[in-house]
Amino acid sequence: MRVRKSRCSRERGAAIFESMAALTVLCLLFFALLQIFYWCIQTQFCEYAAFYASKSVALGYRPNFCLRAARVAAISISGPRRGRTNLSEKEGAELYMTEGDASGVYYDYWYPQRSTAPELTLTAGTGPVASSTIQLKNAPLLEALFANFARVFMIGENPEPKSSVGTYNYSLLYME
């Protein structure tokens, strides 16, 4: 008597394998969307900081005060706080706006320790149009595991969030 192997015995575990493969693809898609969301948030805060810096330039404030305004507006994307950590975020921002670097309040991305570390930069221009550009160089977007996966799709380096804002230079009306 010959025993036939049933069709089910050859397909044992196929449903589990297919489910795990589909779950892996869905997880990669989910984490990719999270990275895109994180980049969009950083870009939005760059735009917010560029607006405040441009407004400061347009009102005729000194460059160091314009830099302070941009940094305070971009606190959320400035990395961990260093220096005086005994203050709340609001108190630290107010102290930095009034005293500047002497306040002892600073964040990692304001003063990077390495050339490859993230850095928040401001470029401002005056003239008939007061403009400012905020950029988060070397933005820490992709985690190491996801960065290796992204290289498969020829994404070689992280996109750097950047925003430029220009406004009419009101300081030309009253400062000469």
C-alpha positions as CSV (number, residue, x, y, z in Angstrom):
1,M,0.0,0.0,0.0
2,R,1.3,3.4,-1.0
3,V,0.8,6.3,1.3
4,R,0.2,9.6,-0.5
5,K,1.5,12.8,1.0
6,S,-1.3,15.2,1.3
7,R,-1.1,18.6,-0.4
8,C,-1.3,20.3,3.0
9,S,1.9,18.8,4.3
10,R,4.0,20.4,1.5
11,E,2.5,23.8,2.2
12,R,3.0,23.7,6.0
13,G,4.2,27.1,7.3
14,A,3.5,29.0,4.0
15,A,0.8,31.2,5.6
16,I,3.1,32.2,8.4
17,F,6.0,33.0,6.0
18,E,3.7,35.1,3.8
19,S,2.3,36.9,6.8
20,M,5.8,37.7,8.2
21,A,6.9,38.9,4.8
22,A,3.9,41.2,4.5
23,L,4.4,42.5,8.0
24,T,8.0,43.3,7.3
25,V,7.1,45.3,4.3
26,L,4.4,47.1,6.2
27,C,6.8,47.9,9.1
28,L,9.4,49.3,6.6
29,L,6.7,51.5,5.0
30,F,5.5,52.7,8.4
31,F,9.0,53.6,9.6
32,A,9.8,55.3,6.2
33,L,6.7,57.4,6.7
34,L,7.8,58.3,10.2
35,Q,11.1,59.5,8.8
36,I,9.4,61.6,6.2
37,F,7.1,63.1,8.9
38,Y,10.2,63.9,11.0
39,W,11.8,65.7,8.1
40,C,8.6,67.7,7.4
41,I,8.5,68.8,11.0
42,Q,12.1,69.9,10.9
43,T,11.4,71.8,7.7
44,Q,8.4,73.5,9.3
45,F,10.4,74.6,12.3
46,C,13.1,75.9,9.9
47,E,10.5,78.0,8.2
48,Y,9.2,79.3,11.5
49,A,12.7,80.3,12.6
50,A,13.5,81.9,9.3
51,F,10.3,84.0,9.6
52,Y,11.4,85.2,13.0
53,A,14.9,86.0,11.8
54,S,13.6,87.8,8.8
55,K,11.2,89.8,10.9
56,S,14.1,90.7,13.2
57,V,16.2,91.8,10.2
58,A,13.3,93.8,8.8
59,L,12.9,95.7,12.1
60,G,16.6,96.7,12.1
61,Y,17.8,94.6,15.0
62,R,21.5,93.8,15.3
63,P,22.7,90.5,13.7
64,N,23.4,88.8,17.1
65,F,19.8,89.5,18.2
66,C,18.5,88.1,14.9
67,L,20.5,85.0,15.5
68,R,19.0,84.7,19.0
69,A,15.5,85.1,17.7
70,A,16.1,82.3,15.1
71,R,17.6,80.0,17.6
72,V,14.8,80.4,20.1
73,A,12.2,79.8,17.4
74,A,14.1,76.6,16.4
75,I,14.6,75.2,19.9
76,S,12.5,72.1,19.1
77,I,14.9,71.0,16.4
78,S,18.1,72.1,18.2
79,G,18.9,68.9,19.9
80,P,19.4,68.3,23.6
81,R,19.9,71.2,25.9
82,R,23.4,71.8,27.4
83,G,24.6,74.3,29.9
84,R,21.9,75.4,32.4
85,T,19.4,72.6,32.5
86,N,17.7,73.7,35.8
87,L,15.3,76.0,33.9
88,S,12.1,75.3,32.1
89,E,12.1,75.6,28.3
90,K,10.2,78.9,28.6
91,E,12.6,80.4,31.2
92,G,15.6,79.2,29.3
93,A,14.3,80.8,26.1
94,E,13.5,84.1,27.8
95,L,17.0,84.1,29.5
96,Y,18.7,83.4,26.2
97,M,16.8,86.2,24.4
98,T,17.8,88.7,27.1
99,E,21.4,87.7,27.9
100,G,22.5,85.7,24.8
101,D,25.4,83.4,25.2
102,A,26.1,84.8,28.7
103,S,22.9,83.1,29.9
104,G,24.6,79.7,29.8
105,V,21.6,78.3,27.9
106,Y,22.5,76.5,24.7
107,Y,21.7,73.4,22.6
108,D,23.8,70.8,20.9
109,Y,23.1,72.0,17.3
110,W,23.9,75.6,18.1
111,Y,27.6,74.8,18.8
112,P,28.5,71.5,17.2
113,Q,31.5,69.7,18.7
114,R,32.4,67.8,15.4
115,S,32.3,68.8,11.8
116,T,29.9,65.9,11.1
117,A,27.5,66.9,13.9
118,P,24.2,68.6,13.2
119,E,24.4,72.4,13.1
120,L,21.6,75.0,12.9
121,T,22.8,77.9,10.7
122,L,21.4,81.3,9.9
123,T,22.1,83.4,6.8
124,A,20.5,86.9,6.7
125,G,20.5,89.6,4.1
126,T,19.5,93.2,4.1
127,G,18.5,95.6,1.4
128,P,15.0,96.4,0.1
129,V,14.0,92.9,1.1
130,A,15.1,91.5,4.5
131,S,15.7,87.8,4.1
132,S,16.9,84.9,6.2
133,T,17.7,81.3,5.6
134,I,17.8,78.7,8.3
135,Q,19.3,75.3,7.6
136,L,19.8,72.3,9.7
137,K,23.1,70.9,8.3
138,N,23.8,67.2,8.9
139,A,20.3,66.7,10.1
140,P,19.9,63.5,12.2
141,L,17.1,62.0,10.3
142,L,17.7,58.4,9.3
143,E,18.6,55.9,12.0
144,A,21.6,53.7,11.1
145,L,19.5,50.6,10.3
146,F,17.1,52.6,8.1
147,A,19.9,54.5,6.5
148,N,21.5,51.2,5.3
149,F,18.1,50.2,3.9
150,A,17.7,53.6,2.2
151,R,21.0,53.2,0.4
152,V,19.5,50.3,-1.5
153,F,17.1,52.9,-3.0
154,M,20.1,55.2,-3.8
155,I,19.4,57.7,-1.0
156,G,23.0,58.4,-0.2
157,E,22.7,61.1,2.4
158,N,20.1,62.7,4.6
159,P,18.1,65.6,3.2
160,E,18.9,68.8,5.1
161,P,15.8,70.8,6.2
162,K,16.1,74.4,5.0
163,S,13.8,77.4,4.6
164,S,14.2,80.9,3.3
165,V,11.9,83.8,4.1
166,G,12.0,87.4,2.7
167,T,10.0,90.4,3.8
168,Y,9.9,94.1,3.1
169,N,12.7,95.8,5.0
170,Y,10.8,98.2,7.3
171,S,14.0,99.4,8.9
172,L,14.9,101.4,5.8
173,L,11.9,103.6,6.5
174,Y,13.0,104.8,9.9
175,M,16.8,104.0,10.2
176,E,19.3,105.8,8.1
